[in-house]
Amino acid sequence: MAGYAIISVQVKDEDAYNRALEQVPAVVEAHGGRYLVRGGAAEAIRGDWKPDRLVIVEFDSVEQAKEWQDGAAFADLREKLSQSTDTDVVIVEGV
């Protein structure tokens, strides 16, 4: 069953974020991830959630999504991104 990483990003340092972001797609793709949503306009219909940037990545399984987040290849990028953003990530199982 597919697993989805839903990522809400609030950028604090645009230049540092963009430098780190250049490396992310290769790591996502190396783990079998496919971008479904990558930035773009988001409109709140209900509630107060207003993500600066929203990303949704599909993986073949929840386990694969977790391996992407927990893997060594993403560890260095996660550190760089944490310095330039406030990021929330949830991994959910598809239907």
PDB file of N, CA, C and O in Angstrom:
ATOM      1  N   MET A   1       0.842  -1.181   0.000  1.00  0.00           N
ATOM      2  CA  MET A   1       0.000   0.000   0.000  1.00  0.00           C
ATOM      3  C   MET A   1       0.885   1.241   0.000  1.00  0.00           C
ATOM      4  O   MET A   1       1.887   1.290   0.713  1.00  0.00           O
ATOM      5  N   ALA A   2       0.524   2.226  -0.784  1.00  0.00           N
ATOM      6  CA  ALA A   2       1.334   3.440  -0.931  1.00  0.00           C
ATOM      7  C   ALA A   2       1.461   4.189   0.387  1.00  0.00           C
ATOM      8  O   ALA A   2       0.576   4.135   1.242  1.00  0.00           O
ATOM      9  N   GLY A   3       2.571   4.883   0.531  1.00  0.00           N
ATOM     10  CA  GLY A   3       2.799   5.777   1.656  1.00  0.00           C
ATOM     11  C   GLY A   3       3.035   7.177   1.123  1.00  0.00           C
ATOM     12  O   GLY A   3       3.650   7.358   0.072  1.00  0.00           O
ATOM     13  N   TYR A   4       2.546   8.155   1.846  1.00  0.00           N
ATOM     14  CA  TYR A   4       2.650   9.549   1.410  1.00  0.00           C
ATOM     15  C   TYR A   4       3.335  10.379   2.488  1.00  0.00           C
ATOM     16  O   TYR A   4       2.977  10.307   3.664  1.00  0.00           O
ATOM     17  N   ALA A   5       4.317  11.160   2.077  1.00  0.00           N
ATOM     18  CA  ALA A   5       4.938  12.134   2.966  1.00  0.00           C
ATOM     19  C   ALA A   5       4.282  13.476   2.669  1.00  0.00           C
ATOM     20  O   ALA A   5       4.317  13.964   1.540  1.00  0.00           O
ATOM     21  N   ILE A   6       3.686  14.060   3.696  1.00  0.00           N
ATOM     22  CA  ILE A   6       3.060  15.375   3.579  1.00  0.00           C
ATOM     23  C   ILE A   6       3.928  16.333   4.381  1.00  0.00           C
ATOM     24  O   ILE A   6       4.120  16.159   5.584  1.00  0.00           O
ATOM     25  N   ILE A   7       4.446  17.338   3.703  1.00  0.00           N
ATOM     26  CA  ILE A   7       5.466  18.199   4.282  1.00  0.00           C
ATOM     27  C   ILE A   7       5.015  19.650   4.189  1.00  0.00           C
ATOM     28  O   ILE A   7       4.712  20.154   3.108  1.00  0.00           O
ATOM     29  N   SER A   8       4.976  20.307   5.334  1.00  0.00           N
ATOM     30  CA  SER A   8       4.645  21.726   5.405  1.00  0.00           C
ATOM     31  C   SER A   8       5.925  22.482   5.750  1.00  0.00           C
ATOM     32  O   SER A   8       6.574  22.194   6.756  1.00  0.00           O
ATOM     33  N   VAL A   9       6.280  23.445   4.912  1.00  0.00           N
ATOM     34  CA  VAL A   9       7.553  24.152   5.052  1.00  0.00           C
ATOM     35  C   VAL A   9       7.299  25.644   5.228  1.00  0.00           C
ATOM     36  O   VAL A   9       6.594  26.265   4.432  1.00  0.00           O
ATOM     37  N   GLN A  10       7.878  26.205   6.273  1.00  0.00           N
ATOM     38  CA  GLN A  10       7.907  27.653   6.474  1.00  0.00           C
ATOM     39  C   GLN A  10       9.367  28.077   6.319  1.00  0.00           C
ATOM     40  O   GLN A  10      10.212  27.705   7.134  1.00  0.00           O
ATOM     41  N   VAL A  11       9.661  28.837   5.296  1.00  0.00           N
ATOM     42  CA  VAL A  11      11.040  29.206   4.976  1.00  0.00           C
ATOM     43  C   VAL A  11      11.485  30.390   5.832  1.00  0.00           C
ATOM     44  O   VAL A  11      10.794  31.406   5.917  1.00  0.00           O
ATOM     45  N   LYS A  12      12.663  30.241   6.470  1.00  0.00           N
ATOM     46  CA  LYS A  12      13.255  31.313   7.274  1.00  0.00           C
ATOM     47  C   LYS A  12      14.394  32.013   6.537  1.00  0.00           C
ATOM     48  O   LYS A  12      14.613  33.211   6.715  1.00  0.00           O
ATOM     49  N   ASP A  13      15.117  31.261   5.712  1.00  0.00           N
ATOM     50  CA  ASP A  13      16.263  31.793   4.968  1.00  0.00           C
ATOM     51  C   ASP A  13      16.164  31.269   3.535  1.00  0.00           C
ATOM     52  O   ASP A  13      16.558  30.140   3.246  1.00  0.00           O
ATOM     53  N   GLU A  14      15.636  32.099   2.653  1.00  0.00           N
ATOM     54  CA  GLU A  14      15.342  31.681   1.271  1.00  0.00           C
ATOM     55  C   GLU A  14      16.589  31.202   0.525  1.00  0.00           C
ATOM     56  O   GLU A  14      16.536  30.186  -0.168  1.00  0.00           O
ATOM     57  N   ASP A  15      17.708  31.916   0.658  1.00  0.00           N
ATOM     58  CA  ASP A  15      18.924  31.531  -0.068  1.00  0.00           C
ATOM     59  C   ASP A  15      19.448  30.172   0.392  1.00  0.00           C
ATOM     60  O   ASP A  15      19.751  29.311  -0.435  1.00  0.00           O
ATOM     61  N   ALA A  16      19.554  29.976   1.698  1.00  0.00           N
ATOM     62  CA  ALA A  16      20.035  28.694   2.228  1.00  0.00           C
ATOM     63  C   ALA A  16      19.072  27.566   1.879  1.00  0.00           C
ATOM     64  O   ALA A  16      19.499  26.455   1.561  1.00  0.00           O
ATOM     65  N   TYR A  17      17.787  27.847   1.936  1.00  0.00           N
ATOM     66  CA  TYR A  17      16.774  26.851   1.573  1.00  0.00           C
ATOM     67  C   TYR A  17      16.936  26.424   0.119  1.00  0.00           C
ATOM     68  O   TYR A  17      16.926  25.229  -0.178  1.00  0.00           O
ATOM     69  N   ASN A  18      17.084  27.376  -0.781  1.00  0.00           N
ATOM     70  CA  ASN A  18      17.220  27.058  -2.203  1.00  0.00           C
ATOM     71  C   ASN A  18      18.481  26.249  -2.492  1.00  0.00           C
ATOM     72  O   ASN A  18      18.466  25.362  -3.346  1.00  0.00           O
ATOM     73  N   ARG A  19      19.575  26.549  -1.783  1.00  0.00           N
ATOM     74  CA  ARG A  19      20.811  25.772  -1.976  1.00  0.00           C
ATOM     75  C   ARG A  19      20.603  24.322  -1.548  1.00  0.00           C
ATOM     76  O   ARG A  19      21.002  23.403  -2.263  1.00  0.00           O
ATOM     77  N   ALA A  20      19.986  24.113  -0.399  1.00  0.00           N
ATOM     78  CA  ALA A  20      19.738  22.748   0.078  1.00  0.00           C
ATOM     79  C   ALA A  20      18.717  22.043  -0.802  1.00  0.00           C
ATOM     80  O   ALA A  20      18.842  20.849  -1.074  1.00  0.00           O
ATOM     81  N   LEU A  21      17.719  22.774  -1.240  1.00  0.00           N
ATOM     82  CA  LEU A  21      16.629  22.197  -2.025  1.00  0.00           C
ATOM     83  C   LEU A  21      17.104  21.604  -3.351  1.00  0.00           C
ATOM     84  O   LEU A  21      16.493  20.669  -3.867  1.00  0.00           O
ATOM     85  N   GLU A  22      18.179  22.138  -3.898  1.00  0.00           N
ATOM     86  CA  GLU A  22      18.706  21.621  -5.163  1.00  0.00           C
ATOM     87  C   GLU A  22      19.054  20.135  -5.078  1.00  0.00           C
ATOM     88  O   GLU A  22      19.013  19.428  -6.085  1.00  0.00           O
ATOM     89  N   GLN A  23      19.395  19.663  -3.880  1.00  0.00           N
ATOM     90  CA  GLN A  23      19.837  18.280  -3.699  1.00  0.00           C
ATOM     91  C   GLN A  23      18.701  17.325  -3.343  1.00  0.00           C
ATOM     92  O   GLN A  23      18.869  16.109  -3.437  1.00  0.00           O
ATOM     93  N   VAL A  24      17.567  17.846  -2.943  1.00  0.00           N
ATOM     94  CA  VAL A  24      16.489  17.000  -2.428  1.00  0.00           C
ATOM     95  C   VAL A  24      15.871  16.080  -3.480  1.00  0.00           C
ATOM     96  O   VAL A  24      15.689  14.898  -3.187  1.00  0.00           O
ATOM     97  N   PRO A  25      15.537  16.547  -4.689  1.00  0.00           N
ATOM     98  CA  PRO A  25      14.872  15.652  -5.648  1.00  0.00           C
ATOM     99  C   PRO A  25      15.637  14.358  -5.925  1.00  0.00           C
ATOM    100  O   PRO A  25      15.019  13.302  -6.058  1.00  0.00           O
ATOM    101  N   ALA A  26      16.954  14.416  -6.015  1.00  0.00           N
ATOM    102  CA  ALA A  26      17.739  13.208  -6.276  1.00  0.00           C
ATOM    103  C   ALA A  26      17.592  12.197  -5.147  1.00  0.00           C
ATOM    104  O   ALA A  26      17.524  10.993  -5.396  1.00  0.00           O
ATOM    105  N   VAL A  27      17.542  12.677  -3.911  1.00  0.00           N
ATOM    106  CA  VAL A  27      17.389  11.774  -2.765  1.00  0.00           C
ATOM    107  C   VAL A  27      15.978  11.193  -2.739  1.00  0.00           C
ATOM    108  O   VAL A  27      15.799  10.011  -2.445  1.00  0.00           O
ATOM    109  N   VAL A  28      14.985  12.012  -3.043  1.00  0.00           N
ATOM    110  CA  VAL A  28      13.602  11.528  -3.112  1.00  0.00           C
ATOM    111  C   VAL A  28      13.492  10.440  -4.174  1.00  0.00           C
ATOM    112  O   VAL A  28      12.944   9.368  -3.915  1.00  0.00           O
ATOM    113  N   GLU A  29      14.006  10.711  -5.353  1.00  0.00           N
ATOM    114  CA  GLU A  29      13.911   9.757  -6.461  1.00  0.00           C
ATOM    115  C   GLU A  29      14.706   8.489  -6.190  1.00  0.00           C
ATOM    116  O   GLU A  29      14.290   7.404  -6.596  1.00  0.00           O
ATOM    117  N   ALA A  30      15.850   8.607  -5.506  1.00  0.00           N
ATOM    118  CA  ALA A  30      16.656   7.429  -5.176  1.00  0.00           C
ATOM    119  C   ALA A  30      15.904   6.471  -4.255  1.00  0.00           C
ATOM    120  O   ALA A  30      16.195   5.275  -4.225  1.00  0.00           O
ATOM    121  N   HIS A  31      14.942   6.996  -3.507  1.00  0.00           N
ATOM    122  CA  HIS A  31      14.127   6.165  -2.615  1.00  0.00           C
ATOM    123  C   HIS A  31      12.780   5.818  -3.240  1.00  0.00           C
ATOM    124  O   HIS A  31      11.882   5.333  -2.552  1.00  0.00           O
ATOM    125  N   GLY A  32      12.637   6.062  -4.527  1.00  0.00           N
ATOM    126  CA  GLY A  32      11.406   5.692  -5.225  1.00  0.00           C
ATOM    127  C   GLY A  32      10.274   6.677  -5.054  1.00  0.00           C
ATOM    128  O   GLY A  32       9.132   6.367  -5.393  1.00  0.00           O
ATOM    129  N   GLY A  33      10.565   7.861  -4.536  1.00  0.00           N
ATOM    130  CA  GLY A  33       9.522   8.860  -4.322  1.00  0.00           C
ATOM    131  C   GLY A  33       9.132   9.576  -5.600  1.00  0.00           C
ATOM    132  O   GLY A  33       9.946   9.770  -6.503  1.00  0.00           O
ATOM    133  N   ARG A  34       7.856   9.966  -5.654  1.00  0.00           N
ATOM    134  CA  ARG A  34       7.317  10.711  -6.791  1.00  0.00           C
ATOM    135  C   ARG A  34       6.577  11.932  -6.252  1.00  0.00           C
ATOM    136  O   ARG A  34       5.658  11.808  -5.443  1.00  0.00           O
ATOM    137  N   TYR A  35       6.982  13.091  -6.703  1.00  0.00           N
ATOM    138  CA  TYR A  35       6.316  14.315  -6.262  1.00  0.00           C
ATOM    139  C   TYR A  35       4.896  14.369  -6.822  1.00  0.00           C
ATOM    140  O   TYR A  35       4.686  14.191  -8.022  1.00  0.00           O
ATOM    141  N   LEU A  36       3.932  14.614  -5.947  1.00  0.00           N
ATOM    142  CA  LEU A  36       2.553  14.859  -6.362  1.00  0.00           C
ATOM    143  C   LEU A  36       2.233  16.343  -6.256  1.00  0.00           C
ATOM    144  O   LEU A  36       1.516  16.896  -7.090  1.00  0.00           O
ATOM    145  N   VAL A  37       2.769  16.981  -5.225  1.00  0.00           N
ATOM    146  CA  VAL A  37       2.616  18.426  -5.007  1.00  0.00           C
ATOM    147  C   VAL A  37       3.986  18.936  -4.590  1.00  0.00           C
ATOM    148  O   VAL A  37       4.654  18.344  -3.742  1.00  0.00           O
ATOM    149  N   ARG A  38       4.388  20.035  -5.195  1.00  0.00           N
ATOM    150  CA  ARG A  38       5.703  20.602  -4.857  1.00  0.00           C
ATOM    151  C   ARG A  38       5.600  22.116  -4.924  1.00  0.00           C
ATOM    152  O   ARG A  38       5.878  22.731  -5.954  1.00  0.00           O
ATOM    153  N   GLY A  39       5.193  22.707  -3.798  1.00  0.00           N
ATOM    154  CA  GLY A  39       5.009  24.153  -3.769  1.00  0.00           C
ATOM    155  C   GLY A  39       3.695  24.521  -4.420  1.00  0.00           C
ATOM    156  O   GLY A  39       2.713  23.787  -4.316  1.00  0.00           O
ATOM    157  N   GLY A  40       3.678  25.638  -5.079  1.00  0.00           N
ATOM    158  CA  GLY A  40       2.443  26.081  -5.718  1.00  0.00           C
ATOM    159  C   GLY A  40       1.516  26.753  -4.723  1.00  0.00           C
ATOM    160  O   GLY A  40       1.750  26.734  -3.514  1.00  0.00           O
ATOM    161  N   ALA A  41       0.481  27.334  -5.247  1.00  0.00           N
ATOM    162  CA  ALA A  41      -0.469  28.071  -4.411  1.00  0.00           C
ATOM    163  C   ALA A  41      -1.314  27.101  -3.592  1.00  0.00           C
ATOM    164  O   ALA A  41      -1.773  26.079  -4.102  1.00  0.00           O
ATOM    165  N   ALA A  42      -1.511  27.428  -2.334  1.00  0.00           N
ATOM    166  CA  ALA A  42      -2.378  26.656  -1.444  1.00  0.00           C
ATOM    167  C   ALA A  42      -3.426  27.607  -0.880  1.00  0.00           C
ATOM    168  O   ALA A  42      -3.102  28.711  -0.441  1.00  0.00           O
ATOM    169  N   GLU A  43      -4.659  27.182  -0.893  1.00  0.00           N
ATOM    170  CA  GLU A  43      -5.753  28.018  -0.409  1.00  0.00           C
ATOM    171  C   GLU A  43      -6.441  27.325   0.758  1.00  0.00           C
ATOM    172  O   GLU A  43      -6.938  26.208   0.615  1.00  0.00           O
ATOM    173  N   ALA A  44      -6.470  27.983   1.913  1.00  0.00           N
ATOM    174  CA  ALA A  44      -7.162  27.434   3.078  1.00  0.00           C
ATOM    175  C   ALA A  44      -8.667  27.538   2.848  1.00  0.00           C
ATOM    176  O   ALA A  44      -9.186  28.626   2.600  1.00  0.00           O
ATOM    177  N   ILE A  45      -9.355  26.429   2.929  1.00  0.00           N
ATOM    178  CA  ILE A  45     -10.803  26.397   2.764  1.00  0.00           C
ATOM    179  C   ILE A  45     -11.483  26.434   4.132  1.00  0.00           C
ATOM    180  O   ILE A  45     -12.491  27.116   4.316  1.00  0.00           O
ATOM    181  N   ARG A  46     -10.922  25.698   5.084  1.00  0.00           N
ATOM    182  CA  ARG A  46     -11.415  25.708   6.470  1.00  0.00           C
ATOM    183  C   ARG A  46     -10.217  25.737   7.405  1.00  0.00           C
ATOM    184  O   ARG A  46      -9.156  25.202   7.084  1.00  0.00           O
ATOM    185  N   GLY A  47     -10.386  26.347   8.534  1.00  0.00           N
ATOM    186  CA  GLY A  47      -9.321  26.374   9.525  1.00  0.00           C
ATOM    187  C   GLY A  47      -8.291  27.452   9.242  1.00  0.00           C
ATOM    188  O   GLY A  47      -8.460  28.293   8.358  1.00  0.00           O
ATOM    189  N   ASP A  48      -7.217  27.399  10.023  1.00  0.00           N
ATOM    190  CA  ASP A  48      -6.199  28.442   9.983  1.00  0.00           C
ATOM    191  C   ASP A  48      -4.872  27.984   9.396  1.00  0.00           C
ATOM    192  O   ASP A  48      -3.899  28.737   9.432  1.00  0.00           O
ATOM    193  N   TRP A  49      -4.808  26.781   8.861  1.00  0.00           N
ATOM    194  CA  TRP A  49      -3.558  26.256   8.333  1.00  0.00           C
ATOM    195  C   TRP A  49      -3.166  27.018   7.080  1.00  0.00           C
ATOM    196  O   TRP A  49      -3.915  27.048   6.103  1.00  0.00           O
ATOM    197  N   LYS A  50      -1.982  27.639   7.108  1.00  0.00           N
ATOM    198  CA  LYS A  50      -1.495  28.413   5.971  1.00  0.00           C
ATOM    199  C   LYS A  50      -0.025  28.071   5.717  1.00  0.00           C
ATOM    200  O   LYS A  50       0.860  28.862   6.045  1.00  0.00           O
ATOM    201  N   PRO A  51       0.235  26.908   5.139  1.00  0.00           N
ATOM    202  CA  PRO A  51       1.637  26.557   4.896  1.00  0.00           C
ATOM    203  C   PRO A  51       2.263  27.488   3.868  1.00  0.00           C
ATOM    204  O   PRO A  51       1.634  27.847   2.872  1.00  0.00           O
ATOM    205  N   ASP A  52       3.499  27.871   4.118  1.00  0.00           N
ATOM    206  CA  ASP A  52       4.250  28.675   3.158  1.00  0.00           C
ATOM    207  C   ASP A  52       4.460  27.857   1.886  1.00  0.00           C
ATOM    208  O   ASP A  52       4.243  28.338   0.774  1.00  0.00           O
ATOM    209  N   ARG A  53       4.885  26.615   2.077  1.00  0.00           N
ATOM    210  CA  ARG A  53       5.063  25.670   0.968  1.00  0.00           C
ATOM    211  C   ARG A  53       4.553  24.311   1.423  1.00  0.00           C
ATOM    212  O   ARG A  53       4.784  23.896   2.558  1.00  0.00           O
ATOM    213  N   LEU A  54       3.865  23.631   0.533  1.00  0.00           N
ATOM    214  CA  LEU A  54       3.330  22.304   0.824  1.00  0.00           C
ATOM    215  C   LEU A  54       3.869  21.332  -0.215  1.00  0.00           C
ATOM    216  O   LEU A  54       3.848  21.606  -1.415  1.00  0.00           O
ATOM    217  N   VAL A  55       4.355  20.189   0.269  1.00  0.00           N
ATOM    218  CA  VAL A  55       4.911  19.161  -0.607  1.00  0.00           C
ATOM    219  C   VAL A  55       4.257  17.835  -0.250  1.00  0.00           C
ATOM    220  O   VAL A  55       4.107  17.509   0.928  1.00  0.00           O
ATOM    221  N   ILE A  56       3.867  17.071  -1.264  1.00  0.00           N
ATOM    222  CA  ILE A  56       3.355  15.719  -1.056  1.00  0.00           C
ATOM    223  C   ILE A  56       4.149  14.797  -1.969  1.00  0.00           C
ATOM    224  O   ILE A  56       4.233  15.011  -3.178  1.00  0.00           O
ATOM    225  N   VAL A  57       4.732  13.761  -1.357  1.00  0.00           N
ATOM    226  CA  VAL A  57       5.535  12.797  -2.101  1.00  0.00           C
ATOM    227  C   VAL A  57       4.925  11.416  -1.896  1.00  0.00           C
ATOM    228  O   VAL A  57       4.627  11.018  -0.770  1.00  0.00           O
ATOM    229  N   GLU A  58       4.743  10.695  -2.994  1.00  0.00           N
ATOM    230  CA  GLU A  58       4.197   9.340  -2.938  1.00  0.00           C
ATOM    231  C   GLU A  58       5.340   8.325  -3.002  1.00  0.00           C
ATOM    232  O   GLU A  58       6.265   8.459  -3.803  1.00  0.00           O
ATOM    233  N   PHE A  59       5.253   7.312  -2.143  1.00  0.00           N
ATOM    234  CA  PHE A  59       6.188   6.192  -2.146  1.00  0.00           C
ATOM    235  C   PHE A  59       5.383   4.909  -2.305  1.00  0.00           C
ATOM    236  O   PHE A  59       4.167   4.908  -2.112  1.00  0.00           O
ATOM    237  N   ASP A  60       6.050   3.827  -2.654  1.00  0.00           N
ATOM    238  CA  ASP A  60       5.351   2.555  -2.822  1.00  0.00           C
ATOM    239  C   ASP A  60       4.793   2.015  -1.512  1.00  0.00           C
ATOM    240  O   ASP A  60       3.846   1.228  -1.516  1.00  0.00           O
ATOM    241  N   SER A  61       5.378   2.437  -0.382  1.00  0.00           N
ATOM    242  CA  SER A  61       4.921   1.959   0.926  1.00  0.00           C
ATOM    243  C   SER A  61       5.289   2.973   2.002  1.00  0.00           C
ATOM    244  O   SER A  61       6.126   3.850   1.790  1.00  0.00           O
ATOM    245  N   VAL A  62       4.653   2.839   3.150  1.00  0.00           N
ATOM    246  CA  VAL A  62       5.000   3.670   4.311  1.00  0.00           C
ATOM    247  C   VAL A  62       6.446   3.407   4.710  1.00  0.00           C
ATOM    248  O   VAL A  62       7.177   4.335   5.056  1.00  0.00           O
ATOM    249  N   GLU A  63       6.859   2.150   4.662  1.00  0.00           N
ATOM    250  CA  GLU A  63       8.228   1.792   5.030  1.00  0.00           C
ATOM    251  C   GLU A  63       9.242   2.503   4.139  1.00  0.00           C
ATOM    252  O   GLU A  63      10.270   2.981   4.618  1.00  0.00           O
ATOM    253  N   GLN A  64       8.948   2.569   2.847  1.00  0.00           N
ATOM    254  CA  GLN A  64       9.839   3.249   1.916  1.00  0.00           C
ATOM    255  C   GLN A  64       9.916   4.745   2.236  1.00  0.00           C
ATOM    256  O   GLN A  64      10.990   5.341   2.156  1.00  0.00           O
ATOM    257  N   ALA A  65       8.802   5.340   2.589  1.00  0.00           N
ATOM    258  CA  ALA A  65       8.788   6.760   2.968  1.00  0.00           C
ATOM    259  C   ALA A  65       9.617   6.992   4.224  1.00  0.00           C
ATOM    260  O   ALA A  65      10.355   7.973   4.314  1.00  0.00           O
ATOM    261  N   LYS A  66       9.496   6.091   5.191  1.00  0.00           N
ATOM    262  CA  LYS A  66      10.276   6.224   6.431  1.00  0.00           C
ATOM    263  C   LYS A  66      11.764   6.043   6.162  1.00  0.00           C
ATOM    264  O   LYS A  66      12.592   6.745   6.743  1.00  0.00           O
ATOM    265  N   GLU A  67      12.106   5.100   5.280  1.00  0.00           N
ATOM    266  CA  GLU A  67      13.514   4.896   4.931  1.00  0.00           C
ATOM    267  C   GLU A  67      14.099   6.155   4.295  1.00  0.00           C
ATOM    268  O   GLU A  67      15.255   6.498   4.541  1.00  0.00           O
ATOM    269  N   TRP A  68      13.305   6.839   3.483  1.00  0.00           N
ATOM    270  CA  TRP A  68      13.753   8.095   2.881  1.00  0.00           C
ATOM    271  C   TRP A  68      14.040   9.127   3.970  1.00  0.00           C
ATOM    272  O   TRP A  68      15.093   9.764   3.951  1.00  0.00           O
ATOM    273  N   GLN A  69      13.132   9.297   4.902  1.00  0.00           N
ATOM    274  CA  GLN A  69      13.304  10.295   5.962  1.00  0.00           C
ATOM    275  C   GLN A  69      14.422   9.935   6.923  1.00  0.00           C
ATOM    276  O   GLN A  69      15.142  10.815   7.396  1.00  0.00           O
ATOM    277  N   ASP A  70      14.576   8.642   7.219  1.00  0.00           N
ATOM    278  CA  ASP A  70      15.539   8.207   8.228  1.00  0.00           C
ATOM    279  C   ASP A  70      16.903   7.844   7.654  1.00  0.00           C
ATOM    280  O   ASP A  70      17.847   7.618   8.412  1.00  0.00           O
ATOM    281  N   GLY A  71      17.024   7.785   6.335  1.00  0.00           N
ATOM    282  CA  GLY A  71      18.250   7.315   5.700  1.00  0.00           C
ATOM    283  C   GLY A  71      19.409   8.288   5.794  1.00  0.00           C
ATOM    284  O   GLY A  71      19.232   9.489   5.997  1.00  0.00           O
ATOM    285  N   ALA A  72      20.599   7.732   5.641  1.00  0.00           N
ATOM    286  CA  ALA A  72      21.832   8.521   5.713  1.00  0.00           C
ATOM    287  C   ALA A  72      21.896   9.573   4.612  1.00  0.00           C
ATOM    288  O   ALA A  72      22.429  10.662   4.826  1.00  0.00           O
ATOM    289  N   ALA A  73      21.358   9.257   3.439  1.00  0.00           N
ATOM    290  CA  ALA A  73      21.425  10.198   2.319  1.00  0.00           C
ATOM    291  C   ALA A  73      20.676  11.494   2.613  1.00  0.00           C
ATOM    292  O   ALA A  73      21.039  12.556   2.108  1.00  0.00           O
ATOM    293  N   PHE A  74      19.635  11.401   3.428  1.00  0.00           N
ATOM    294  CA  PHE A  74      18.840  12.590   3.724  1.00  0.00           C
ATOM    295  C   PHE A  74      19.304  13.300   4.998  1.00  0.00           C
ATOM    296  O   PHE A  74      18.909  14.440   5.244  1.00  0.00           O
ATOM    297  N   ALA A  75      20.135  12.645   5.807  1.00  0.00           N
ATOM    298  CA  ALA A  75      20.531  13.208   7.106  1.00  0.00           C
ATOM    299  C   ALA A  75      21.207  14.571   6.967  1.00  0.00           C
ATOM    300  O   ALA A  75      20.860  15.506   7.689  1.00  0.00           O
ATOM    301  N   ASP A  76      22.163  14.694   6.054  1.00  0.00           N
ATOM    302  CA  ASP A  76      22.867  15.965   5.872  1.00  0.00           C
ATOM    303  C   ASP A  76      21.921  17.045   5.363  1.00  0.00           C
ATOM    304  O   ASP A  76      21.969  18.188   5.816  1.00  0.00           O
ATOM    305  N   LEU A  77      21.066  16.676   4.426  1.00  0.00           N
ATOM    306  CA  LEU A  77      20.096  17.639   3.898  1.00  0.00           C
ATOM    307  C   LEU A  77      19.104  18.070   4.964  1.00  0.00           C
ATOM    308  O   LEU A  77      18.730  19.241   5.034  1.00  0.00           O
ATOM    309  N   ARG A  78      18.679  17.130   5.792  1.00  0.00           N
ATOM    310  CA  ARG A  78      17.730  17.459   6.857  1.00  0.00           C
ATOM    311  C   ARG A  78      18.327  18.516   7.785  1.00  0.00           C
ATOM    312  O   ARG A  78      17.629  19.431   8.222  1.00  0.00           O
ATOM    313  N   GLU A  79      19.616  18.387   8.081  1.00  0.00           N
ATOM    314  CA  GLU A  79      20.283  19.372   8.936  1.00  0.00           C
ATOM    315  C   GLU A  79      20.307  20.745   8.263  1.00  0.00           C
ATOM    316  O   GLU A  79      20.010  21.754   8.902  1.00  0.00           O
ATOM    317  N   LYS A  80      20.657  20.787   6.985  1.00  0.00           N
ATOM    318  CA  LYS A  80      20.682  22.060   6.254  1.00  0.00           C
ATOM    319  C   LYS A  80      19.284  22.671   6.174  1.00  0.00           C
ATOM    320  O   LYS A  80      19.111  23.875   6.361  1.00  0.00           O
ATOM    321  N   LEU A  81      18.305  21.838   5.898  1.00  0.00           N
ATOM    322  CA  LEU A  81      16.934  22.342   5.794  1.00  0.00           C
ATOM    323  C   LEU A  81      16.416  22.837   7.141  1.00  0.00           C
ATOM    324  O   LEU A  81      15.663  23.810   7.197  1.00  0.00           O
ATOM    325  N   SER A  82      16.815  22.173   8.226  1.00  0.00           N
ATOM    326  CA  SER A  82      16.331  22.594   9.546  1.00  0.00           C
ATOM    327  C   SER A  82      16.887  23.961   9.939  1.00  0.00           C
ATOM    328  O   SER A  82      16.288  24.669  10.749  1.00  0.00           O
ATOM    329  N   GLN A  83      18.030  24.330   9.367  1.00  0.00           N
ATOM    330  CA  GLN A  83      18.607  25.644   9.652  1.00  0.00           C
ATOM    331  C   GLN A  83      17.921  26.755   8.856  1.00  0.00           C
ATOM    332  O   GLN A  83      17.978  27.922   9.243  1.00  0.00           O
ATOM    333  N   SER A  84      17.275  26.395   7.746  1.00  0.00           N
ATOM    334  CA  SER A  84      16.672  27.417   6.884  1.00  0.00           C
ATOM    335  C   SER A  84      15.147  27.376   6.865  1.00  0.00           C
ATOM    336  O   SER A  84      14.514  28.220   6.230  1.00  0.00           O
ATOM    337  N   THR A  85      14.546  26.397   7.560  1.00  0.00           N
ATOM    338  CA  THR A  85      13.090  26.258   7.545  1.00  0.00           C
ATOM    339  C   THR A  85      12.565  25.771   8.888  1.00  0.00           C
ATOM    340  O   THR A  85      13.313  25.257   9.720  1.00  0.00           O
ATOM    341  N   ASP A  86      11.282  25.942   9.076  1.00  0.00           N
ATOM    342  CA  ASP A  86      10.526  25.216  10.094  1.00  0.00           C
ATOM    343  C   ASP A  86       9.672  24.240   9.298  1.00  0.00           C
ATOM    344  O   ASP A  86       8.832  24.652   8.499  1.00  0.00           O
ATOM    345  N   THR A  87       9.884  22.957   9.514  1.00  0.00           N
ATOM    346  CA  THR A  87       9.255  21.942   8.679  1.00  0.00           C
ATOM    347  C   THR A  87       8.519  20.925   9.535  1.00  0.00           C
ATOM    348  O   THR A  87       9.030  20.465  10.556  1.00  0.00           O
ATOM    349  N   ASP A  88       7.316  20.581   9.105  1.00  0.00           N
ATOM    350  CA  ASP A  88       6.537  19.502   9.709  1.00  0.00           C
ATOM    351  C   ASP A  88       6.356  18.423   8.655  1.00  0.00           C
ATOM    352  O   ASP A  88       6.031  18.717   7.504  1.00  0.00           O
ATOM    353  N   VAL A  89       6.569  17.170   9.051  1.00  0.00           N
ATOM    354  CA  VAL A  89       6.432  16.045   8.131  1.00  0.00           C
ATOM    355  C   VAL A  89       5.552  14.990   8.781  1.00  0.00           C
ATOM    356  O   VAL A  89       5.766  14.609   9.932  1.00  0.00           O
ATOM    357  N   VAL A  90       4.561  14.521   8.034  1.00  0.00           N
ATOM    358  CA  VAL A  90       3.783  13.355   8.460  1.00  0.00           C
ATOM    359  C   VAL A  90       3.842  12.345   7.323  1.00  0.00           C
ATOM    360  O   VAL A  90       3.881  12.707   6.147  1.00  0.00           O
ATOM    361  N   ILE A  91       3.846  11.081   7.698  1.00  0.00           N
ATOM    362  CA  ILE A  91       3.790  10.007   6.717  1.00  0.00           C
ATOM    363  C   ILE A  91       2.492   9.260   6.959  1.00  0.00           C
ATOM    364  O   ILE A  91       2.209   8.830   8.077  1.00  0.00           O
ATOM    365  N   VAL A  92       1.704   9.109   5.901  1.00  0.00           N
ATOM    366  CA  VAL A  92       0.396   8.463   6.025  1.00  0.00           C
ATOM    367  C   VAL A  92       0.298   7.314   5.035  1.00  0.00           C
ATOM    368  O   VAL A  92       0.942   7.305   3.986  1.00  0.00           O
ATOM    369  N   GLU A  93      -0.524   6.354   5.403  1.00  0.00           N
ATOM    370  CA  GLU A  93      -0.772   5.199   4.549  1.00  0.00           C
ATOM    371  C   GLU A  93      -1.922   5.503   3.602  1.00  0.00           C
ATOM    372  O   GLU A  93      -2.945   6.053   4.008  1.00  0.00           O
ATOM    373  N   GLY A  94      -1.745   5.143   2.340  1.00  0.00           N
ATOM    374  CA  GLY A  94      -2.796   5.347   1.352  1.00  0.00           C
ATOM    375  C   GLY A  94      -3.886   4.287   1.471  1.00  0.00           C
ATOM    376  O   GLY A  94      -3.784   3.364   2.279  1.00  0.00           O
ATOM    377  N   VAL A  95      -4.922   4.431   0.665  1.00  0.00           N
ATOM    378  CA  VAL A  95      -6.031   3.462   0.684  1.00  0.00           C
ATOM    379  C   VAL A  95      -5.975   2.568  -0.538  1.00  0.00           C
ATOM    380  O   VAL A  95      -6.824   1.691  -0.700  1.00  0.00           O
TER     381      VAL A  95
END
